[in-house]
């Protein structure tokens, strides 16, 4: 019988548990926006770029999350610059940053040799490596991102569904787009120690995609994404601990299983395709934003 309660006697599991809650909450909040904006590649690109930052930190004997955060933020700004200046499309810019991160990481890993074990923990996540300093950084990044989302929630929602209306309403679209990408960078870095740099994008996408199979309102989808994401993280951590598996891999596989179950439930109960779409948006001040599920289930409030 699994002694789940006994796990919390270990300080490393307490830290991993708190870090997992932060990662699930932050990724769920951002993931719904990312999926609806069809911008899933941004998380992938920033995650792989952060791999290069981790390698830089390990080679220079600097705290790796600092260098990962710096490189992720620089890459985020470069993606926005390349796209907005019409040098390349956003997908191409993301691909360039994706390649740069992997290339930097591969080169430094080959010359650094002695940090292969540490690098594996950062690539695929590890319960044992969440230090008190890591937890402080994760909590701080999570609070910054969630406060921003809470303050500018309606602007972000309006931009997600209708960027042109957002612009006409006086929302500084370019600034908010850059800010949102920065939030994704914070989420990626905050989740690296739990899920790993190569798999963190799945934690951004999978819970949101699962929640959209079941919920027809925006807030309902975000709440469902958090619950499903938290379940995936907690279950993955337990499986990882008891079967000595890579934490990130276990979390992502369980998340994919949850997604399959959600799809099956939708099909079984004939819920129809759950696609969030704007119904009425007040263009002046955005006092009210309402959405409907395109399956005939009626109007839902945000």
N, C-alpha and C positions, 0 to 999 in steps of 0.2 A: 504493500500500500504506500502511495506517495505521501510523504510527510511535508506537505506544502507549507504548513505553518512553521515548521522547523527551519525552513530556508531563511526566514526573516530574522533568525538569530545571527546570520552571517552579515557583516557590514557590507561586503561586496554586493550581496544580493539586494540589500536595502537601497544602495546607491543605484544599482542597475534598474530596480523597480521604479524608483522616482524618475530616473532618466528616461525609462520606457514610457511612463505616463506623459512626460513632456513631449517626447517625440511623437507619440500617437496623437496628442491634442494639436500640436502645431502642424503636423503633416495633414491631419484631417481638415483643419481650417483652410489651409492653402490648397489642398488637393482638389476640393470641389471647384474652386476657381480655375485651377489648372486644367482639369478635365473639360469643364464647360468652355474654356477659351481654346480648347484643342491645342494646348501648348505643352504637352507632356515632354517634349524633347528638352525643354529648358532645364528641368530637373536632372535629366540624364547628363546633359552637357556640363552643368555646374558640378555635379557629383564627380564626374571623371576629372574635371579640372582640379577639384579639391584633392584628388589623389596625388597630383603633382605637388601641391602645397604640403601635403603630409610628408612626402619624400624629402622635400627641401628642409622641413623642420627636423626630420630624423638625421639627415646628413650634417646639418649645422648645429645639432644638439640644442635646438630651440623647441619650445612646446609646440607640437605638431598642429594642434587645433588653431593656434594663432596664425601660423603660416598658411594653413588651409583656408581660414577665413579671409585672410588678406588676398590670396590668389583667387578665391571664389568671387570676392567683391570686385577685384580688378577685371576678371573675366566677364562678370555681369555687365559692368559699365562698357567694356569693349563690344560686347554683343549688341547692346543698345546703340552705341555709336556707329558701328558698322551698318546696322539696319536703318537707323534714322538718316544717316548720311547717304543712303542708297548705294553704298559700295557693294554690298551683297545682300541677299535676302536673309531674314532672321534664321531660317533653317541652316543656311550655309554658314552663317556666323557661329551658330551653336556647334556645328560640325567642326569648325576650325578650332574652337576652344576645347571641344571634346578631344580632338587629336592632340592638341598641345598638352593637355593635362596628362594623357596617357604617355606621350613621348617623354615629357619631363620625368614622370614617375619611373618609367622603364629605364631611362639612362641613369638616373641617380640610384635606382635599386641595383643596377649592375655594377656601379662603382662603389656603392656603400656596403655591399656584402654582409656586414655584421648586424644589420637591423631587420633581417628577413622575418623573424618571429613577430616583432612589433608591427611590421608592415602588414602581415597577414591579419592581425587583429583589427587594424584600421580598414583593411579592404573588406572584410567579411563580418566584422563585429565580434565582440567578446564580452561576456558577463564579467570576467575576472579583471578586466583592464579599466573599468570605470572608476577613476580616482576621485577623491573629494574635489580637486581642482576641476576635473572634467564636469562633475555635477554642477558646480557653481557656474561654469560657462554655459552649460546646457540650459539651466534655469534662467539665467540672465538673457540669453538669446531668445528663449521662448517667451519671456515676459515682454521683451521689446516688440517682437513680431505680433503677439496677441493684442497688445495695447494699440498698435498701429491699426490692426484690422478692426478692433472695436471702435476706434475713433472715426475711421474713414470707411466704415462698412458699406454705407449706401453708395458712396462714390465708386467703390470697388465693384459692387453688384451692377451698377449702371454701366460701367465700363465693360464688364464681362459680357453683357447681353447686347449692348448697343453703344459702341465707342463713339459713333457720330453724334448721337443724342447727348452723350456725356460731354463731348466737346462743346456742343451748342448750349448746354446747361452751365457752362463756365468751369467745368472740371479740367484742370491742367493735365490732359491725358498723357502727354509725354513724361511728365514728372512722376505721375502715378504708375506708369508702366515700368519706369526705372526702379521706383520704390518697391513695386511688387516683385520684380526680379531679385532685388536685394533681399527681400523677405524669404524668397526661395533659397537664396544662398545661405541665409541664417538657419533655415530649417535643415538644409543639407548638412551643414557643419554640426548642428546640434544633435543630429541623428547618427553621425558617423560611428561613434563608439558602440552603439547598440546594433545597428543594421549593417554598417560597413559602407565605404564609399562607393563600391561597385553595385550595391543593391538598394541604396537609400531611395532612389527614384521610384522603386516599386512601392515603398511605404507612402509616397506622395500620391500615387495613382490608384493602387488597388483598393484601399478602403473606400475612396470616393466613387470609383466605378461600381463597387459592390452596393454601396448605399443608394446609388441612382437606380438600381434595379427594384428598389422597394419603396422609396419615398417620392412624393410628388411636389414637395415644397422645398424651398432653398434651405431654410433653417433646419427643417426635418432631415434633409439630406446631409447637412453638415453634422448634426447630432448623431445620426446613424453612422456616418463615416468615423466619428470619434469612437463610438462604441465598438464597431467592427475592427477598427485599427487597434484599439486597446486590447481587445480579445486576441487578435493576431500576435501582438507584441508579447503579451503575458504568456499565452500558450506556447509561442515559439521559444521564449526564454526558459520555460519549464522543460520542454522537449530537449532544448540545447543542453541544459544542465544535467538531466538524467541520462541522456544518451551520448553525451560528449560530442555534440555536433556544432558546426559553425552557427553562431547565434543568428546572424543575418539571413543565412540560407533557410534556417528553420522558420523564422518569422515570415519570410516571403512565401515559402511553400504553403504555410497555413493560411496566409492571406489569399493566395490563389485558390485554395480549397474553399474558403469562405465565399469567394467570388462565384465559384461554380455552384455552390449551394444556393446563393441568392438568385442566380440565373434560373436554376431548377425550380425554386419556389415561385418565381414570377411566371414561369411557363406552366407550372402545375396549377396555380390558382388563376391563371389567365388574366394577369394584371395588365397585360398590354405593355407596350414600350413606354418606359418612364423617361420622358424627356422634358426637362425644365425649359420653359420659354416665358419671356416677358408677356404680361397681359396689358397692364396699364402702368405707365411710368410718368410721374409728374416731373416735367422737364424743368420747372422753376423751384429750386430748393430741394427737390427730391423728398418731399414730406411723406410720400406714400409710394411704395413699390410692391406690386402684386404679381404673382406668377400662377400659372396653371399647368397641370400635368396633361400632356397631350394624349391622354388615353380616355378622355371623357369623364374623368373622376371629379371634375369641377375645379373651382378656383381655390388657390391656396395663398395664404398670406406669407410674406417673408418675415 
